[in-house]
Amino acid sequence: MFCPNCLSEYEEGSTVCDECEVELVEGEEGEGEIEFLPLLEVTEMDLFGQLTECLEEEGIAWFVQSEESLGLLPRDGRAEPGAAGESVAIVYVDKSRLDQARRLCGKTEAVSYSK
């Protein structure tokens, strides 16, 4: 058994991750590799905190990486992308939960994300 969010392994019989409080899946970590896709570019720390807290509450695996913008993703909750070439933090989420993450973004107070 392992946590699909943090990838911690658990003994058989456990059902919920102690850290993430999400249901465990059968198998060993590494068997069910998670593919991540970009969700949103972020430059605002308050927005970043709201977004990642929301993802954590829903048990959606995520990570953030500082990159140079390609000008293709929504930025800071606005539907339109920012300028290419600027330094941004890009939030990546589990591909299998991308649509759910997009809906959650729309529910956060500071984020009005549209597809």
Phi and psi restraints in degrees (value plus and minus 20) as a CYANA .aco file:
   2 PHE   PHI    -168.9  -128.9
   2 PHE   PSI     139.5   179.5
   3 CYS   PHI    -104.4   -64.4
   3 CYS   PSI     105.2   145.2
   4 PRO   PHI     -91.6   -51.6
   4 PRO   PSI     -32.2     7.8
   5 ASN   PHI    -110.2   -70.2
   5 ASN   PSI     -78.5   -38.5
   6 CYS   PHI    -121.1   -81.1
   6 CYS   PSI     -26.9    13.1
   7 LEU   PHI      48.8    88.8
   7 LEU   PSI      -2.8    37.2
   8 SER   PHI     -89.0   -49.0
   8 SER   PSI     121.9   161.9
   9 GLU   PHI    -113.6   -73.6
   9 GLU   PSI     125.5   165.5
  10 TYR   PHI    -151.3  -111.3
  10 TYR   PSI     136.7   176.7
  11 GLU   PHI     -92.7   -52.7
  11 GLU   PSI     134.5   174.5
  12 GLU   PHI     -75.6   -35.6
  12 GLU   PSI     118.7   158.7
  13 GLY   PHI      86.0   126.0
  13 GLY   PSI     -44.1    -4.1
  14 SER   PHI     -94.6   -54.6
  14 SER   PSI     127.8   167.8
  15 THR   PHI    -143.9  -103.9
  15 THR   PSI     -42.4    -2.4
  16 VAL   PHI    -152.9  -112.9
  16 VAL   PSI     118.9   158.9
  17 CYS   PHI     -88.6   -48.6
  17 CYS   PSI     110.3   150.3
  18 ASP   PHI     -84.0   -44.0
  18 ASP   PSI     -55.3   -15.3
  19 GLU   PHI    -102.2   -62.2
  19 GLU   PSI     -71.3   -31.3
  20 CYS   PHI    -111.9   -71.9
  20 CYS   PSI     -37.8     2.2
  21 GLU   PHI      38.3    78.3
  21 GLU   PSI      18.2    58.2
  22 VAL   PHI    -135.2   -95.2
  22 VAL   PSI     139.1   179.1
  23 GLU   PHI     -87.3   -47.3
  23 GLU   PSI     118.7   158.7
  24 LEU   PHI     -98.3   -58.3
  24 LEU   PSI     137.7   177.7
  25 VAL   PHI    -136.1   -96.1
  25 VAL   PSI     136.5   176.5
  26 GLU   PHI     -93.3   -53.3
  26 GLU   PSI     133.8   173.8
  27 GLY   PHI      86.0   126.0
  27 GLY   PSI    -188.0  -148.0
  28 GLU   PHI    -133.6   -93.6
  28 GLU   PSI     133.0   173.0
  29 GLU   PHI     -76.1   -36.1
  29 GLU   PSI     117.3   157.3
  30 GLY   PHI      83.6   123.6
  30 GLY   PSI     -49.0    -9.0
  31 GLU   PHI     -87.9   -47.9
  31 GLU   PSI     -62.2   -22.2
  32 GLY   PHI    -127.1   -87.1
  32 GLY   PSI      44.2    84.2
  33 GLU   PHI     -74.5   -34.5
  33 GLU   PSI     117.6   157.6
  34 ILE   PHI    -113.6   -73.6
  34 ILE   PSI     112.9   152.9
  35 GLU   PHI    -119.4   -79.4
  35 GLU   PSI     110.6   150.6
  36 PHE   PHI    -125.6   -85.6
  36 PHE   PSI     122.9   162.9
  37 LEU   PHI    -147.3  -107.3
  37 LEU   PSI     130.8   170.8
  38 PRO   PHI     -89.4   -49.4
  38 PRO   PSI     120.2   160.2
  39 LEU   PHI    -127.4   -87.4
  39 LEU   PSI     -68.5   -28.5
  40 LEU   PHI    -181.6  -141.6
  40 LEU   PSI     126.0   166.0
  41 GLU   PHI    -111.4   -71.4
  41 GLU   PSI     118.9   158.9
  42 VAL   PHI    -151.8  -111.8
  42 VAL   PSI     114.6   154.6
  43 THR   PHI    -142.7  -102.7
  43 THR   PSI     -35.8     4.2
  44 GLU   PHI    -113.8   -73.8
  44 GLU   PSI     101.0   141.0
  45 MET   PHI     -84.7   -44.7
  45 MET   PSI     -57.6   -17.6
  46 ASP   PHI     -82.6   -42.6
  46 ASP   PSI     -63.9   -23.9
  47 LEU   PHI     -83.2   -43.2
  47 LEU   PSI     -63.3   -23.3
  48 PHE   PHI     -77.3   -37.3
  48 PHE   PSI     -65.5   -25.5
  49 GLY   PHI     -82.3   -42.3
  49 GLY   PSI     -63.8   -23.8
  50 GLN   PHI     -83.5   -43.5
  50 GLN   PSI     -65.8   -25.8
  51 LEU   PHI     -83.2   -43.2
  51 LEU   PSI     -70.1   -30.1
  52 THR   PHI     -88.9   -48.9
  52 THR   PSI     -52.6   -12.6
  53 GLU   PHI     -83.2   -43.2
  53 GLU   PSI     -62.2   -22.2
  54 CYS   PHI     -83.6   -43.6
  54 CYS   PSI     -64.1   -24.1
  55 LEU   PHI     -82.4   -42.4
  55 LEU   PSI     -62.6   -22.6
  56 GLU   PHI     -81.4   -41.4
  56 GLU   PSI     -65.3   -25.3
  57 GLU   PHI     -80.2   -40.2
  57 GLU   PSI     -52.8   -12.8
  58 GLU   PHI    -110.1   -70.1
  58 GLU   PSI     -22.6    17.4
  59 GLY   PHI      51.7    91.7
  59 GLY   PSI       8.7    48.7
  60 ILE   PHI    -112.5   -72.5
  60 ILE   PSI     101.9   141.9
  61 ALA   PHI     -84.4   -44.4
  61 ALA   PSI     115.8   155.8
  62 TRP   PHI    -169.9  -129.9
  62 TRP   PSI     142.1   182.1
  63 PHE   PHI    -172.4  -132.4
  63 PHE   PSI     143.6   183.6
  64 VAL   PHI    -144.2  -104.2
  64 VAL   PSI     125.1   165.1
  65 GLN   PHI    -159.6  -119.6
  65 GLN   PSI     114.6   154.6
  66 SER   PHI    -102.2   -62.2
  66 SER   PSI     105.3   145.3
  67 GLU   PHI    -163.5  -123.5
  67 GLU   PSI     153.7   193.7
  68 GLU   PHI    -111.7   -71.7
  68 GLU   PSI     108.2   148.2
  69 SER   PHI     -83.9   -43.9
  69 SER   PSI     120.6   160.6
  70 LEU   PHI    -114.4   -74.4
  70 LEU   PSI     -24.6    15.4
  71 GLY   PHI      54.6    94.6
  71 GLY   PSI       6.9    46.9
  72 LEU   PHI    -132.2   -92.2
  72 LEU   PSI     -45.2    -5.2
  73 LEU   PHI    -117.2   -77.2
  73 LEU   PSI     133.8   173.8
  74 PRO   PHI     -78.8   -38.8
  74 PRO   PSI     126.3   166.3
  75 ARG   PHI    -140.0  -100.0
  75 ARG   PSI     111.4   151.4
  76 ASP   PHI      30.0    70.0
  76 ASP   PSI      18.6    58.6
  77 GLY   PHI      67.4   107.4
  77 GLY   PSI     -30.2     9.8
  78 ARG   PHI    -104.4   -64.4
  78 ARG   PSI     126.0   166.0
  79 ALA   PHI     -85.7   -45.7
  79 ALA   PSI     -53.4   -13.4
  80 GLU   PHI    -102.0   -62.0
  80 GLU   PSI     126.4   166.4
  81 PRO   PHI     -94.5   -54.5
  81 PRO   PSI     139.8   179.8
  82 GLY   PHI    -103.1   -63.1
  82 GLY   PSI    -196.3  -156.3
  83 ALA   PHI     -92.1   -52.1
  83 ALA   PSI     120.6   160.6
  84 ALA   PHI     -86.9   -46.9
  84 ALA   PSI     129.7   169.7
  85 GLY   PHI      73.0   113.0
  85 GLY   PSI     -34.1     5.9
  86 GLU   PHI     -99.8   -59.8
  86 GLU   PSI     131.1   171.1
  87 SER   PHI     -98.3   -58.3
  87 SER   PSI     109.6   149.6
  88 VAL   PHI    -161.4  -121.4
  88 VAL   PSI     143.5   183.5
  89 ALA   PHI    -120.0   -80.0
  89 ALA   PSI     104.5   144.5
  90 ILE   PHI    -124.8   -84.8
  90 ILE   PSI     106.0   146.0
  91 VAL   PHI    -111.5   -71.5
  91 VAL   PSI     103.2   143.2
  92 TYR   PHI    -126.3   -86.3
  92 TYR   PSI     123.8   163.8
  93 VAL   PHI    -150.6  -110.6
  93 VAL   PSI     142.7   182.7
  94 ASP   PHI     -74.6   -34.6
  94 ASP   PSI     103.9   143.9
  95 LYS   PHI     -73.9   -33.9
  95 LYS   PSI     -59.3   -19.3
  96 SER   PHI     -89.5   -49.5
  96 SER   PSI     -33.0     7.0
  97 ARG   PHI    -139.9   -99.9
  97 ARG   PSI      -3.3    36.7
  98 LEU   PHI     -80.6   -40.6
  98 LEU   PSI     -65.7   -25.7
  99 ASP   PHI     -82.6   -42.6
  99 ASP   PSI     -61.2   -21.2
 100 GLN   PHI     -83.3   -43.3
 100 GLN   PSI     -61.6   -21.6
 101 ALA   PHI     -83.0   -43.0
 101 ALA   PSI     -59.0   -19.0
 102 ARG   PHI     -83.6   -43.6
 102 ARG   PSI     -61.3   -21.3
 103 ARG   PHI     -85.2   -45.2
 103 ARG   PSI     -59.2   -19.2
 104 LEU   PHI     -84.3   -44.3
 104 LEU   PSI     -58.1   -18.1
 105 CYS   PHI     -78.4   -38.4
 105 CYS   PSI     -59.8   -19.8
 106 GLY   PHI     -87.8   -47.8
 106 GLY   PSI     -42.3    -2.3
 107 LYS   PHI    -109.7   -69.7
 107 LYS   PSI     -36.8     3.2
 108 THR   PHI     -93.0   -53.0
 108 THR   PSI     125.2   165.2
 109 GLU   PHI     -76.1   -36.1
 109 GLU   PSI     -62.3   -22.3
 110 ALA   PHI    -112.4   -72.4
 110 ALA   PSI     -27.2    12.8
 111 VAL   PHI    -133.5   -93.5
 111 VAL   PSI     105.4   145.4
 112 SER   PHI    -142.2  -102.2
 112 SER   PSI      62.1   102.1
 113 TYR   PHI    -108.2   -68.2
 113 TYR   PSI     116.7   156.7
 114 SER   PHI    -148.2  -108.2
 114 SER   PSI     128.9   168.9
